[in-house]
């Protein structure tokens, strides 16, 4: 009887050990929020270029994983069978020692493969995946998540957002990189309507977990809201843009421009403002105008607007705060891109 009790205790302790995390991450760790791509390393060929496969940014919200195109898939926590995430590696010449060494060297993570791997995966009840890459196993570590895509491992981290010089007064930051076409296609695919039955600038609700949009109005009386809501955006517009009279002081004239705040560059806060509300005869001088204001970058330093830059085509801004504008010719063929770089003093310098 005593031997039987010892055997039961041994089995119980073994199962507990295997249920423990193979990393130092707590299995109750909250992984919700924004995650930005850091690096990818392939086990067989560490120098292989695989960056084109990754999602530059992803969001985990409400037990769903979301990409920049609007793909949303339910995920669930999973304790994997022993070595399951590393099967392809071990079919080659990988050993426990080489796997732990690989993660320590490339991702600065310690693993104990005597314990069970755990993480998240797409819910098996999902009939069709809208993103094969994000359907791979997600391994959870204390400061990063790593997507196990065959023998390639993609690291994502939550960027530190602790710049005391930046105050958005409770408004969330939309992390870079940002691609305007992806944003436009997802958030404005189904045009919202105003009381006149015309299109408004209100984005779809299902994109706001990824793109944190704010519509400025008369209730935005904090310093940042007042600054952006009352600025004269007409002053620096070139002649190639329509000059909407209301945008010498948009909120005062009853307009509600939409703004996103991007990852700051040191002490410089970067905003993107536009207003696509159409055919609203209430607006002074805005009759039948396609857009009230072209998408406009605004840089803010020490609570003052430094510079604005209006966009006249498809554009993107990367994690290095470099803005790329895609120029097109007469037949919509791509010509030489224009590239701008935001500087530490808030100015926007054209570099190409």
C-alpha positions as CSV (number, residue, x, y, z in Angstrom):
1,X,0.0,0.0,0.0
2,X,2.8,2.4,0.9
3,X,4.5,1.6,-2.4
4,X,1.3,2.3,-4.3
5,X,0.9,5.7,-2.6
6,X,4.5,6.6,-3.4
7,X,3.9,5.7,-7.1
8,X,0.7,7.9,-7.2
9,X,2.7,10.8,-5.7
10,X,5.4,10.3,-8.2
11,X,3.0,10.3,-11.2
12,X,1.2,13.4,-9.8
13,X,4.4,15.3,-9.3
14,X,5.5,14.4,-12.8
15,X,2.3,15.7,-14.3
16,X,2.5,18.9,-12.3
17,X,6.1,19.4,-13.6
18,X,4.9,18.9,-17.2
19,X,2.1,21.3,-16.7
20,X,4.5,24.0,-15.6
21,X,5.7,26.5,-18.2
22,X,8.8,25.6,-20.3
23,X,9.6,29.3,-20.1
24,X,9.5,31.6,-17.1
25,X,6.3,33.1,-18.4
26,X,3.2,32.8,-16.1
27,X,0.5,30.8,-17.8
28,X,-2.0,33.4,-16.6
29,X,0.1,36.1,-18.3
30,X,-2.1,38.6,-20.2
31,X,-1.0,38.7,-23.8
32,X,-3.7,41.2,-25.0
33,X,-2.6,44.4,-26.7
34,X,-0.4,45.5,-29.6
35,X,2.6,43.5,-30.8
36,X,5.2,44.6,-33.2
37,X,7.5,42.4,-35.3
38,X,11.1,42.3,-34.1
39,X,13.1,39.6,-35.9
40,X,12.9,36.2,-37.6
41,X,15.4,33.4,-37.4
42,X,15.3,30.1,-39.3
43,X,16.7,27.2,-37.4
44,X,18.4,25.6,-40.5
45,X,19.5,28.8,-42.1
46,X,19.8,31.7,-39.6
47,X,20.9,34.1,-42.4
48,X,17.8,33.4,-44.6
49,X,15.7,36.5,-45.4
50,X,12.1,35.8,-44.4
51,X,10.8,39.2,-43.5
52,X,8.3,39.3,-46.3
53,X,6.3,36.5,-44.5
54,X,5.7,38.3,-41.3
55,X,2.8,40.5,-40.1
56,X,4.6,43.8,-39.2
57,X,2.1,44.3,-36.4
58,X,-0.7,42.3,-34.8
59,X,-3.2,42.9,-32.1
60,X,-4.6,40.4,-29.6
61,X,-8.0,41.5,-28.2
62,X,-10.9,39.7,-26.7
63,X,-9.4,36.2,-27.3
64,X,-8.9,37.1,-31.0
65,X,-5.8,37.7,-33.0
66,X,-6.1,40.5,-35.6
67,X,-3.9,41.5,-38.5
68,X,-3.7,44.8,-40.4
69,X,-6.1,43.7,-43.2
70,X,-9.0,43.0,-40.8
71,X,-8.5,39.2,-40.5
72,X,-9.8,38.3,-37.0
73,X,-9.5,34.7,-35.7
74,X,-10.4,33.3,-32.3
75,X,-7.5,31.8,-30.3
76,X,-7.3,29.5,-27.3
77,X,-4.6,28.6,-24.8
78,X,-2.9,25.3,-25.5
79,X,-0.5,23.1,-23.6
80,X,1.2,21.2,-26.4
81,X,2.4,17.6,-26.3
82,X,6.0,17.3,-25.4
83,X,8.3,18.8,-28.1
84,X,5.3,19.3,-30.4
85,X,6.3,22.9,-31.5
86,X,9.7,21.6,-32.5
87,X,8.8,18.5,-34.4
88,X,10.2,19.7,-37.7
89,X,13.5,20.6,-36.1
90,X,13.8,17.3,-34.4
91,X,13.1,15.4,-37.6
92,X,16.4,16.9,-38.7
93,X,19.4,16.9,-36.5
94,X,18.0,19.1,-33.6
95,X,18.4,18.0,-30.0
96,X,17.1,19.4,-26.8
97,X,20.4,21.1,-26.2
98,X,20.6,22.6,-29.7
99,X,17.0,23.9,-29.5
100,X,17.6,25.6,-26.1
101,X,20.9,27.0,-27.4
102,X,19.1,28.4,-30.5
103,X,16.5,30.3,-28.4
104,X,19.1,31.6,-26.0
105,X,21.4,32.8,-28.7
106,X,18.8,34.4,-31.1
107,X,16.0,35.5,-28.7
108,X,17.7,35.7,-25.3
109,X,15.2,33.2,-23.8
110,X,15.9,30.3,-21.5
111,X,13.8,27.2,-21.9
112,X,13.4,24.0,-19.9
113,X,12.2,21.4,-22.3
114,X,11.6,18.9,-19.5
115,X,8.4,21.0,-19.0
116,X,5.5,21.2,-21.4
117,X,5.5,23.9,-24.1
118,X,2.4,26.2,-24.0
119,X,1.0,29.1,-25.8
120,X,-2.0,29.9,-28.0
121,X,-3.3,28.7,-31.3
122,X,-6.3,29.4,-33.6
123,X,-9.5,27.8,-32.4
124,X,-9.9,24.4,-34.1
125,X,-13.6,25.1,-34.7
126,X,-12.6,27.8,-37.2
127,X,-13.5,26.3,-40.6
128,X,-11.2,28.5,-42.7
129,X,-8.1,30.5,-41.8
130,X,-7.9,34.0,-43.2
131,X,-4.2,34.3,-42.3
132,X,-2.1,31.1,-42.5
133,X,0.8,32.8,-40.8
134,X,-1.1,33.8,-37.7
135,X,-2.7,30.3,-37.6
136,X,0.7,28.9,-36.5
137,X,1.6,28.1,-32.9
138,X,2.2,31.2,-30.6
139,X,4.7,30.5,-27.9
140,X,4.6,32.8,-24.9
141,X,7.7,34.2,-23.2
142,X,7.9,36.9,-20.4
143,X,8.6,39.8,-22.8
144,X,7.8,38.5,-26.2
145,X,5.7,36.1,-28.2
146,X,7.3,33.9,-30.8
147,X,5.3,32.5,-33.7
148,X,6.4,29.0,-34.6
149,X,6.2,28.8,-38.4
150,X,7.8,25.6,-39.3
151,X,11.5,26.0,-38.7
152,X,11.3,29.8,-38.7
153,X,10.5,31.7,-35.5
154,X,9.1,35.2,-35.6
155,X,9.5,37.4,-32.5
156,X,7.0,40.1,-31.5
157,X,7.3,42.5,-28.6
158,X,5.2,45.3,-27.0
159,X,7.1,48.5,-27.5
160,X,7.7,50.6,-24.4
161,X,5.5,53.7,-24.4
162,X,6.8,55.5,-21.3
163,X,7.9,58.9,-22.7
164,X,7.0,61.4,-20.0
165,X,7.3,64.3,-22.5
166,X,4.4,62.9,-24.5
167,X,0.8,63.4,-23.2
168,X,-2.1,62.3,-25.4
169,X,-4.7,62.9,-22.6
170,X,-5.9,59.4,-22.6
171,X,-5.9,58.7,-26.3
172,X,-4.3,55.5,-27.4
173,X,-1.3,55.4,-29.7
174,X,-1.6,53.4,-33.0
175,X,1.7,51.6,-33.3
176,X,3.9,51.8,-36.4
177,X,4.3,50.6,-39.1
178,X,1.1,52.1,-40.8
179,X,-0.1,51.5,-44.4
180,X,-2.8,54.0,-45.4
181,X,-4.3,51.6,-48.0
182,X,-4.8,48.8,-45.5
183,X,-6.3,51.3,-43.0
184,X,-8.6,52.7,-45.7
185,X,-9.7,49.4,-47.1
186,X,-10.6,48.0,-43.7
187,X,-12.0,50.9,-41.8
188,X,-13.9,52.6,-44.7
189,X,-15.1,49.6,-46.8
190,X,-18.7,50.2,-45.7
191,X,-19.3,54.0,-45.8
192,X,-21.2,55.3,-42.8
193,X,-24.0,57.8,-43.5
194,X,-24.9,61.1,-41.9
195,X,-28.4,62.6,-41.4
196,X,-28.3,63.8,-45.0
197,X,-27.8,60.2,-46.3
198,X,-24.3,61.2,-47.4
199,X,-20.9,59.6,-46.5
200,X,-19.2,60.6,-43.3
201,X,-15.7,60.1,-42.0
202,X,-16.6,57.6,-39.3
203,X,-14.6,54.4,-39.5
204,X,-16.1,51.0,-39.0
205,X,-16.3,49.8,-35.4
206,X,-14.5,46.5,-36.0
207,X,-11.2,48.2,-37.0
208,X,-10.8,50.3,-33.9
209,X,-9.0,47.6,-31.9
210,X,-6.2,47.9,-34.5
211,X,-6.4,51.6,-35.5
212,X,-7.2,53.9,-32.6
213,X,-9.1,56.7,-34.3
214,X,-10.5,59.8,-32.6
215,X,-13.0,62.2,-34.0
216,X,-12.2,65.7,-32.6
217,X,-15.1,67.9,-31.6
218,X,-16.1,70.8,-29.2
219,X,-15.8,68.5,-26.2
220,X,-12.1,68.0,-26.8
221,X,-11.0,70.9,-24.6
222,X,-7.7,69.4,-23.4
223,X,-4.5,71.1,-24.8
224,X,-3.9,68.5,-27.5
225,X,-7.5,68.3,-28.6
226,X,-7.8,72.1,-28.7
227,X,-4.5,72.5,-30.5
228,X,-5.4,70.1,-33.3
229,X,-9.1,71.1,-33.5
230,X,-8.4,74.8,-33.9
231,X,-5.3,74.7,-36.2
232,X,-5.3,76.5,-39.6
233,X,-4.6,73.5,-41.9
234,X,-5.1,75.7,-45.0
235,X,-2.0,77.8,-44.4
236,X,0.6,75.2,-45.6
237,X,-1.5,73.4,-48.2
238,X,0.1,73.5,-51.7
239,X,-1.9,74.6,-54.7
240,X,-2.4,71.0,-55.8
241,X,-4.9,70.5,-52.9
242,X,-8.4,71.9,-52.5
243,X,-8.5,74.6,-49.9
244,X,-11.5,73.9,-47.7
245,X,-12.4,77.2,-46.0
246,X,-13.6,75.4,-42.8
247,X,-10.2,74.1,-42.1
248,X,-8.8,77.4,-40.9
249,X,-10.4,76.3,-37.6
250,X,-12.3,73.0,-38.2
251,X,-13.9,72.3,-34.8
252,X,-15.2,75.9,-34.5
253,X,-17.0,75.5,-37.8
254,X,-18.7,72.3,-36.7
255,X,-16.4,69.8,-38.4
256,X,-15.1,66.6,-36.7
257,X,-11.7,65.7,-38.2
258,X,-10.5,62.1,-37.6
259,X,-7.1,61.8,-36.0
260,X,-4.7,58.9,-35.3
261,X,-1.6,59.3,-33.0
262,X,1.4,57.2,-34.0
263,X,4.4,55.9,-32.1
264,X,6.3,59.0,-31.1
265,X,9.8,59.8,-32.3
266,X,11.6,60.7,-29.1
267,X,9.8,63.8,-27.9
268,X,7.9,64.4,-31.2
269,X,4.3,63.3,-31.3
270,X,3.0,62.4,-34.8
271,X,-0.6,62.6,-35.8
272,X,-2.5,61.9,-39.0
273,X,-5.6,64.0,-39.6
274,X,-8.2,63.7,-42.4
275,X,-11.8,64.4,-43.0
276,X,-13.6,62.5,-45.8
277,X,-17.2,63.7,-45.0
278,X,-18.8,64.4,-48.4
279,X,-21.5,66.6,-49.8
280,X,-22.6,68.2,-46.5
281,X,-24.2,71.5,-47.4
282,X,-24.0,72.7,-43.8
283,X,-20.2,73.2,-44.2
284,X,-19.1,76.6,-45.4
285,X,-17.7,76.2,-48.9
286,X,-17.8,72.4,-48.9
287,X,-20.6,71.8,-51.3
288,X,-20.0,68.6,-53.3
289,X,-16.3,68.4,-52.4
290,X,-15.0,64.9,-52.4
291,X,-13.0,65.3,-49.3
292,X,-12.8,68.1,-46.9
293,X,-9.2,67.6,-46.0
294,X,-6.5,65.4,-47.6
295,X,-4.7,63.1,-45.1
296,X,-2.2,65.3,-43.4
297,X,0.7,64.4,-41.1
298,X,1.2,66.8,-38.1
299,X,4.3,66.8,-35.9
300,X,4.0,68.2,-32.4
301,X,6.8,69.2,-30.1
302,X,6.4,70.9,-26.7
303,X,2.7,71.2,-27.3
304,X,3.2,73.2,-30.5
305,X,2.6,72.1,-34.1
306,X,6.0,72.1,-35.9
307,X,5.0,71.1,-39.4
308,X,2.2,69.6,-41.5
309,X,2.5,67.5,-44.7
310,X,-0.5,66.7,-46.8
311,X,-0.6,63.4,-48.8
312,X,-1.9,63.1,-52.4
313,X,-1.7,59.4,-53.0
314,X,-1.1,56.0,-51.3
315,X,1.5,56.3,-48.5
316,X,2.9,54.5,-45.5
317,X,5.1,55.3,-42.5
318,X,7.5,52.8,-41.0
319,X,8.9,52.2,-37.5
320,X,11.8,54.6,-38.3
321,X,9.3,57.4,-38.9
322,X,10.1,57.4,-42.6
323,X,7.1,58.3,-44.8
324,X,6.9,56.8,-48.3
325,X,4.5,58.3,-50.9
326,X,3.8,56.2,-53.9
327,X,3.7,58.3,-57.1
328,X,1.9,57.2,-60.1
329,X,2.1,58.3,-63.8
330,X,-0.7,59.0,-66.3
331,X,-1.7,55.3,-66.6
332,X,-1.4,54.5,-62.9
333,X,2.1,53.0,-63.4
334,X,4.3,53.4,-60.4
335,X,7.0,56.0,-60.7
336,X,9.7,57.1,-58.3
337,X,8.5,57.2,-54.7
338,X,8.9,60.3,-52.6
339,X,10.4,59.6,-49.2
340,X,10.3,61.9,-46.1
341,X,12.0,61.5,-42.7
342,X,10.7,63.0,-39.5
343,X,13.5,64.8,-37.6
344,X,14.1,65.1,-33.9
345,X,13.1,68.8,-34.0
346,X,9.7,67.9,-35.5
347,X,10.5,69.0,-39.0
348,X,9.8,66.7,-42.0
349,X,12.7,66.4,-44.4
350,X,12.4,65.1,-47.9
351,X,15.2,62.6,-48.5
352,X,14.2,61.2,-51.9
